[in-house]
Amino acid sequence: MTFGATPFLIAAMAGLIPVLLHLFSRNRAKELPFSTLRFLRVSAEKTRSRKRLHDLLLLAVRVAALVLIALGLAKPTLTHLGTLWGGQATTAVAIVLDNSASMGTVDRGRPRLQTALHAAEQILDQLNNGDEVTLWLTGGPRFPEQGKVDRTHGKVRQILAICDAPIDPGGHGATLRGMSHQRADMATLVRRAKRALAESDAASKYLYVLTDLQRSGWTSGEAMDGAAETSAPSVPMILVDCRREPEPNVAVTDVDLDAAMPVTGRPIRVRVELRNDSTVTAQRHVELHVDGVKGADSRAIDIPAGGKATFADEDFALTVDTPGLHHGEVRLVGSDGSALDDRRFFTVDVDPGVPVAVVGRRHEIPYLEDTFYVQQALAPGEADSWAIRPTMLTVEQLRDEPLSRYQVVFLANVAALDRPAAERLRAYVAGGGRLVWFCGDRVDPEAYNRMNAEANDGLLPARLIDVRDARAEVDDGSFRITYFDAEHPVLRHLVEPPTLYRSVLVYRHMRLDEDSPAGVRVLAGLDDGEPLLVERRIEKGRVVMAGVSAHIDWSNLPLRPVFLPLLARLTLELSGAEAQRTEVSAGEPLLLPLEDDRPTDVEIFTPDRETVRLRVDGPKFRYNDTHRIGIYEIRPLGISDGRPKATVVNVAAEEADPSRITIEELQDHFPDTPLVMADDPEDLSSTFAWLREGKSLWEFFLACVLAALVFESFLANANRK
């Protein structure tokens, strides 16, 4: 407790006046003779005792009234509960600085982050040497001093100076070095900062949160409920709102390529999604860049106020003439409120064609053979416009054909292979090849199992049991597919709607033993639980088997709409063609699942064209330093398949959402934390004054004085009765 006018405390001595008057104004009554005092003596003693108690109570009320008036005139203020019981005179301050992508929005001529940095400097100026301060940033490269106690404040000021340094002085305000493209996780940082304050012995503790109160920053990451109440709940949290008058902003929130597998020389349409957070309709243009070279321009795109617009046009497309991995980017033309969300990156892995072999018998009438349906599904329409290049082979040609030129080999209803052909396929799988088997009337389970045993269990994903005929087991004469593995990359896009695969009728199918050998993964199953499509990894390769034929005599699958995308996606996934389309938001880790052929090291090429080489430990590789947007390439070293795998890192689309969280919502999430809204982030002097002077007790003392005077009047009047 502090006093704004301490001289008035001397006036508290006025409380002695009633005491002195009471002591010096006591007059002894004259003694007069009276005939009989026997009955009056007892009554007089009772009256005297009651009057003495009344006088003492009246004296205490009058003393209290005078003392309370003096204390009230001294302007008492309660600054912090800890000061009532003494303790150290130091102060501990934790600063949570929001440097997420939304803080890059230009607000009154400069980025919000610059406003927050200026507010942080004001906070440091209020501290004395020896006071404790810790700084927490929501994103970007982690400084070694972040979160550590700094009693000289020099390290914290150094971090703020680095964050305030411009990277690109041009283009509508400076892009600051401390700006992150990440999404904030405010609740987690508040919890960590409060834990740090709980470990401090300082008498006064304050938590400053410098942010724009964007809703997504408070609802991302860990749940807010109870996140900050684990320690030091009474520490006040001062919210410095750095958003005031943002300039209109349009963001590129999504980019998608209209091609399952890009092919050289063929145009690939690009679909772009834009978001407008202003209150008026915006009209903007976007540009398409590939490998740093500008390509197509869009026409004017109208984006409604506070809404989204999707642009896709035949002329807004890219054409790549060379195979390989290419870097793409969509850019918003012109400047607006934020430059951080005006770009969105993507990759396109162009292949001159995925070579595939289809092994089976030929017939004068093509549709009478299984190979016809497989070939039509792999190469629909014009062969030059599709990524998969199937080649028809007979079983006899399989013995002499170099299998290394094919990324996937399909075997459609072929009899058990002889030993030379089986050995060639076994070596192909062991070296990383992919096999897909279709059953049929030429597939003898015993012969197939014997062929697989002679190949050291290296050709089939599961042991074959026998053929089931639905006409002998169910009334309607057909089984139905009721299960697709939604976690498998081939099938996760085919599980919705369920009618896509539940309309498939299976008349006959080969029973597959999913438990022998171990490691079999069931990709699809029938309504009675029998597996229909299974997969297993064998050394460096993968083998898939379908329990049905590719002909319509066993199932209507070849005639259903799901057949073409199923085979196409299976081929592209097995060949690794679809592995390049990986996208994460800034700050999320890059993950590289490792197979049995585990690399010893991994090289990472960052968007800044830096090369980082890291050792591989464990079954999964993880890279966390993704605070910058762009394209990261991960190249495994020491394995046969050392092709780089690209991951696109973009600003989270939620960062373009301007919706804000309210103080009432925050108070609900932090019920035991006093929340204080700063008046002005540009000038925090009034906030500091309020925190320093605290809560005035003048009203409390005034109420006490009034109560004492009323009680005094009541007692005084009661004495006259």
N, C-alpha and C positions, 0 to 999 in steps of 0.2 A: 504494500500500500504506500502511495506517495501523496504529498500535499502540494497543491499549487500555490498556496499563500501561507507559508509556515508561520509568519508573525502572528497570525490569528490564533495559533495554538496557545500563545501566552494568555489570550483572553479566556482560556479554559479555567484559569485561576479564579474567574468570577464565580465559580461554583462554591468558593469558600464564603461568599457573602451571606447566603442564607444560614450557613453554619455559625458564623460570627454573630449575626443578629439573633439567632436562637440562643446562643450562649449568654450574650450580654443583655438581653431584654427579659430575663426571667425575674419578675418581682415577687417578693415574698408577701403573702397576704397577712394582714393584721390579725393578731389573736384577740378575740373578744370573748368575754365570759358568757357562758350559756348554761342554763340550768341543767339540762339533761342531754348528754352526747352518746348515751349508750346505744341508741338505735340508729343514729346518723353516722357513727364511725365506720360501720361495715359498708354502707352505701357509698361513702366518700372514698374509701379505698378502692372500690371497684371502678368508680368513675375516673379516678386519677390514673389507674392503670390503663384503662381504655383510651384516655386522652393522650397519655404518653406515647402509646403505639401509633395513634392517629397523627400526632405531631412529628414523630420520626419518619413516617411514610410520606407526609406532606413535605418534610424537609428534603428527603431523598428525591422526590419528584422535581422540586424546584432546583436542586443542585444539578440533576440530570438535564433539565431543560436548558440551563445556562451553559453547561459543558457541551451539549449537542449543538447549540447555536454557534459556539466558538469553533468546534470541529467542522461544522458545515461551512463557515466562512473561510476555513483553511483549504477548501476545495479538495477533499479526499478523493483518491482515484485508486482503483484496484487494477494493478498492471499484470500480475501473474501470481498464481496461488503459491508458487515456490518462494516468493519474496516474503510471505507472511511468516515463514519459519526460518528465514536466513538462508544459508547455503552459499555456494560460490557465486561470485559476481559475473562470471563469464556467460556468454550466450552461444548457443549452438544453432546453426542454421543449415537446413538442407534445401538445395535448389534443384527442382526437376525441370529441365529445359526441354521443351518440345521442339525438336528439329525435324519433324516428319515432313513429308512432301507438301502437305497442305499449308505448312508454315512458309512455303516459298511464294505464296500468293501475294501479289503487290497490294498493299493497303496504305492509302494516303501517300502514294509515291515511293514506297519502299517495302521490301519483303517483311512479312510479319516476324521472321526470325531476327531481323535486325532490331525490331522493336523489343523483342524478348531479350536480346543481348544487352541492349541499353538498360532495360529494367534490371537485369542481373548486376550490371555495374553499379546501379543505384543502391542495390541491396548491400553489395560489398562496401560501399562508401559509408554505410551506417554502422559497420562493425568496428570494434576496437581491436588493436593488436593483441593476439592471444585468444580471441573468440574463434570458435570452431565453425568451419564451413565445409560442406561436401556438395559436389556437383554431379548431377546425373543427366545424361543425354538419352533420348529415346531411340536414336539410331546412328548410323554412320560408323566410321572406324572408331574402335574403343581406345580411348586414351588410357595409359597406365595409371594416371592419377585419378581417373573417374571413380567416384564413390569413396575415395579416401579422405580422411580428415586433414584439412589444411589450416593451420593456425596462423600462418603468415599471409595467406590469401594470394600469394604470388603465383602458385601453380594454377589456381582457379582462374585468375586474371589472364594467365598465359593461354589457357584453353579457350577462353572467351575471345581473346585477340585472334587466335588461329581461326576460330569459327567465323569471325567477322571479316576475314580477308576475302576480297573478291577474286573469283576465278575468271569470269568473263565480264569485264566492265561494260560491255555494250549490250544492247538488246533489252531495253525497258527495265532498268534497274540492274543491279549486280547480282550474279549468281554467287552466293557465298560458299566459302570452302566448308563451312560447318553444316551446309544443307544436306539432308539425307533424302533419298528417294523412298525410304521405308515407311511403313505404317506404324503409328505409335501404339504402344501398350502401356497406357498411363497408369492403370490400376496396379500393375505389377511393379512399376517403378516407385509409385507412392508407397507401396508396402515395403520395398527395400529401403527407401529413404527413412521411413518411420522406424524401421528396425535399427538403422544407424543412429538415429536420434535417441532411441531407447537406451543405447549403450553409453551415451554421454552423461557426464556428471554435472553438466551446466545447469544453472538455476532456471534460465529462460531458454525455451526451445521453440523454433518456428520452422514450418515447412512452406516454402514458396513454390508454387506450380505456375510456370510461365507457358501458356498454351493458348490456342484459339478455340478451345472447348469443342472441337469437332467430335461428333458423336461416335464415329467409327474408331477414333483413338481411345475411347473409354470403354468400348464394348468388344474390342479385339483381344486376342491373347487369353490370359486366364480370366476366369469369371470375377466380376467386381465384388460380388456379395461376400463380405467378410475378408476381402483381400487385404484391406488396409487396417483392419482392426486387430491384427495379431499382436501388436505391441504399441506402446505409447499412445493410447487412444485420445488423451487429453491435449495433445499437441495441436495448436491451431494450424489449419491449412489455409494459406492466403492464395487465392486464385487471381492471377494477373491475366486478364483477358486481352490478348494482343490482336484481336479482330475488331475492326471498327467500320471502315467503309471500303470493302473490297471492290476492286475493279472487275468488270464483266470477264468471265472466263469460259472457254470451251476446251474440252479435254478429249483426247483420243482414248477410248476405254476398251476397245477390242479390235483385233485384226484376225481375219480368218481367210484361208486359201480354199478356193473351190476346186480342190483336186485331191483325191485319195492318195495318188502317187504321181508327182510331177514327172513329166517326160521332156527331154530336150527338144527344142524347136516348137513346142506346143504352148499357146497362150494359157496362162493360169489367171483366172479372175480373182480379184482381191476384194473382200467385203470388209468395210470399215464401219465401226460404231462410234458416234460422237455424242458428247453430253454437254448441255448448255445450262450453267447454273445461274444465269442472269435472269432478270425479270422481263426481258424483251427477247423477241425472236432474233437469232443470230444467223448470219449467212457467211459461210467459210468455204475455203478450198483446201484440199489435201494433195500432197505429192507422194509419189512412190519412188523409192530409191532401192537399188540392188547393188551390193558390193560397192557402195559409195558413189554410184553413178545414178543421176536422176533419170527416171523413166517417165511414167505417165503422170498427167495432171487430171484432177477431177473437175467437173463443172461445179458451179455454185451449189452448195448444200444448205438447205434451210433446216435449222435446228430450233424446235419450239422452246419457248421460255420455260426453264426448269425441267426440260424433258430431254429425250434422246432421239437420234435419227440414225438410220442405217443406210449406208450408201454402197451400192454394187452396180457396176456398169460393165458392159462388154469391152468398152475402150479402156477401162481402168484395170489393166492386166499386165502381167510381166511375162516375158519370154526369155528363157535361158538356153543358150546354144551349147554350153559345155556341161558335162556331168560333174557331179560332186556337190559339196555343201556350199551354199551361198547365203550371205547375210542380207536381210531385207529390212526396210524401215518405212513407216508411214509418217509423214511430217505434216503438221498443220501450218498453213501459210499465214504469215502475219504474226503480230504479237498480241498478247492479251494479259489477263491477270496473273497467269502462272506459266512459266516456260517449261516446268518440269513434266507436265502432262501433255505437252504438245507433240510428243514422239512416242511411237510404239514399235518395238522391234519384233522380227519374226525370222525364221530360217526356212529355207527350201532346199531339200536334198534331192537334186535332180539326177535321175538315173536314165541312161539310154534304153533301159529295159531290163526287167528282172528275168533272166533266163531260167526256164522251167522245163523239165522233161516229163512227158506223160507216157507211161509205159503200159502197153496193152495190146489187144488184138485189133486188127482192122477188118472191116466188113464192106462188101459191095454196097450195102444199104447202111450208111453211117449211123443212123439213129438206133440201129439194132445193137450197137456196142456201147459199153460203159464209157469208153474213151471219148465218144462224141459229146456227151453231156459235160464231162470234165473240161474238155477243150473249149466248148462254147462258154462255159462259166468263166474260164481264165482269160479268154480273149473275145469279149463281146464286141460286135460292130466292127469298125475298121481297126485292123491290127496296129496301124501306125499311130493311132490316137490313144493307145492304152499302154500302161507301164509293164504289163506282164507279157513275156514273149515265150509262148509254149512251143515245144518241139515234140513231135510224135515219134516214139521209138517202139520197136517190137522187142520182145524178150530176147530174141536172137541178137539184135543190135546192142542190147544192154551189155553183152559180154565184151564188146570191143570199144564202146563209146567212152571217151574221156569224161567221167562224171564230174570232174572238178570244174567244168565250165557251167554247171547248173547249180543254182542256189537251192532249189527244191526239186525233188523227184516224186512224182505221183505214180503209184502202181494201182491200176483200176481192174479188179477182178481177174488177176493173173493166177495161174497154177503155181504151186510151190516151185521155187527156183532151184536149178541144179547147183552143185557145190561151187563151180567157178563164178557164176553170176552172184550167188549169195555172198561169196568172199569179197567180191568187188564192192557190193553194196555195204558189207560190214566195214570195210576199210573207209568207204565214203562217209559213213556215219561217225566212225571213230575220229575222223579228221575234222569234223564240224559240219557235216552234211545234214540235210533235213529230208526225212521220208514221210510220205502220207500214203497209207494203205486204205483201199476200199475193198470191202468183201463182195461176195457174189457166189454164183453157183459153181465157179471153178475153184473156190477156196475150200480145201479140205482141212479141217481143224487139225487132224493128226499129222498130216504131211507138213503143215505150216509149223506146228510145234517142233517137229523133228528138224526142219530146216533151221529154226531159230536156235535149237540146242547145238547143232553142228557149228553154228556161227557164234558160239559162246554167249548166247542170250543177247546178241547185239543187233537184232533186226526188228523185233516186235515189242510193242510197249506192254503187252499183256498176253497171257496164255489164252488160246482159243478153246472153248468148251464144246459147243454144238450150235446148231441152227434151230431157232424157234419159229414156229408158224402160228401167227395170230389167229388164223381161221380155225385152228383146232383148240384155241384156249379162250377166246373172248367172243362175245355174241356178235359184235359188229365187224369182226374179222380184221381189226387193226389196233395197233398200239399207238400212243401219242407221246410226243416229247413234252415233258412238263418241267424240265430243269435245264437251265443254262448257267454255267459258272460266270456270274456277273463280275468277278474279280479278274478274270482272264482278259488280257488286252484284245484278244480277237472277238470275244463275245460280249463285252460290256456295253457295246453300242447296238447289240442285237436283242437284248432282253426286253426292250420296250418297243412297241406294244406286245404283250404276250401272244396275241393272235398271229404275230409274224412267224412264230415257230410252232404254236399249238395247232395250227391247221395242217401240219405235216402228219401224214398217215404212214405208219410202218407196218407192212404186211408180214415181212420176214426179217429176221436180224440174227447176226452171230452173237452168241453169248460170250462176253469177255470177262476173264477173271481179274478183277481190279486189285486183288490182294497178292497176286503173283505175277511178276516179281514186285519187290517193294519200290516205292517212289512213283507209282502210277497216279496221275491226276485225272479225275473224271471231269470232262468238259461239258457233257450233255447226258441226260438220262431220260428213261421212259417213265410212264405213269405208274409202273409197278416197281420202280426202283432199280431196274436193270440199267447198267451203263451202256451208252450208245456211242460215245466219242471219248477216247482216252488219249493221254499223252504221257511220255516219259523221256527224261534226259538220259542219253547213253554216251558216256565219255564227253566229248566236245559237241556231239550232235543231239538232235531231237527227233523223236519218232512219234507219229500220230496215226491212230487207226480208227476208222469209222466202221461200226458194226453193220452198216447197211451197204448195199451196192450203189453205184452211181447211175444205175439204170432204173427205169420206172417199174420193173417187175417186182422189186422188193419194197419200194416206197415211192410216194409221190414227191419226195424231197427235190429231185432234179427239176420238177415243174413249178415249185413254189418260189415266191419272191426272195426268200431268205437264202436260197442256194447260191446265187451269184455273189452277194456280199460276203457270205460265209467263206467261200473258197478264195475270194480275192483278199479278204482281210487275213485269212490264214496264211496265204502265200506271202503277203507283204510283211506280216509279223515274223514269220519264220525266217525270211530273208534279211530281216533287220531294217527294212525300208522305212517303217513307221517309227523307229526308235528316235529319230531326230526331232520330232515335234514335242518337245518338253518345255513347259513354261511355268515359271514360279514368280511370285511377287518379290520385290526387293526385300532383302533381309531373311528370306527363307533359305534353308540349306539346299545345296545340290547333292543329290544322292545317286550313287552308282552301285546297283546290285552286282555282286561278284559271283560268278559261277565257279565250277570246279577248277577251271583254268584261270586261276587267280593271278592278277598282275603283281609284280613286286613294287612298282612305283606308278605314280600317276602324274602326268603333266597337265597343268591347267593354264589355258590362255585366256586372260581377262579382257574385258572391253577396252582397257587402257593399253592392250597389247603387251602386257607384262606376262612373263612365264614363271609359274610357280610349280616346283617339283616337290611332291610329298610322298612319304612312305605309306604303304598300304598295311593297315593292321585291322584284323577282324573280317567278318563276312560281308561288310557293307562299307563303302567309302563315303565319307561325308565331308563337304566343304561349306563352311559357314560364312566366309567373307564375301557376301553378295550385296553390299550396301549400295553399289553403283549399278545402274541399269545398263543393259547391253546384252551381248551374246558371249557366253562362256563356253569354251570348248574343253572337253575332258578327254585326254588321250591315255588309255592304259598302256603300260610298257611291259615288255617281257612275255606277251602272249601272242598267239597266232593271229587273232582278230584284233589288231591294234588301231582300228579306224576311230577317228575322233567322234565323240558324241556331244552334240551341242545342246545347251540349255539356254533358253531365252529368259532374261530377268527384266521385268517391266514394273512400272509403278502400279501399285494395287489400284484397281478401278474405284474402290471405295474412297480413295483420297480425293477424288473429284466431287464427292458428295458433300455439299455445304451444310447439311443439317447439323444442328448443335445440341448438346446436352444441356439441360437446365440445372440451375443451382438446387432446385427442389429434388431432382432426380439424384444428384450427387449426394445431397444430404440423406436421402433414403438409403443409399449404398454405404455411406459413412456416418451412421447415426451418432456415434460417440466422438466424432471429430468436429470441433468448432470450425465452421467455414466462414471465411472473410473474403468478400469481393473487393479487390483494389479499385480505387476510383478512376485512375488514369494511368495506363502503362508508361506514358511519356514522363509523368511526374508523380512519383510515389510518395511525395513528402506528406500529403494528408494521410495516407495509409500508415506511414511510419509514425506520424504524430498520434494517430489513434492507438496504434499498438504500444507506443511509449507511454501515453497518458492513460491508456486502458479505459475501463468503465468507470465513469464518474459516480460517486456515492452521494452527491449533494441531494438528490431526490430522496434517497433513503434517510439521510439525517434530517432533512426537512420534515418528512413524514413522522419521524420519531419526536421532533420538537412539538409538532402539532398535537400528537397523541399525548405527550407529557403535559402540555398546557391544558388540554381538555380534562385530563385526569386530575390536574391540580385544582382546577375550578370546581370539579365535583367534590373533591376532598374538603376544600375550603368551605363550600356551602354546607356540606354535611356537618361541619363542626358547629354551625350556628344553630342547628335545630335543638 
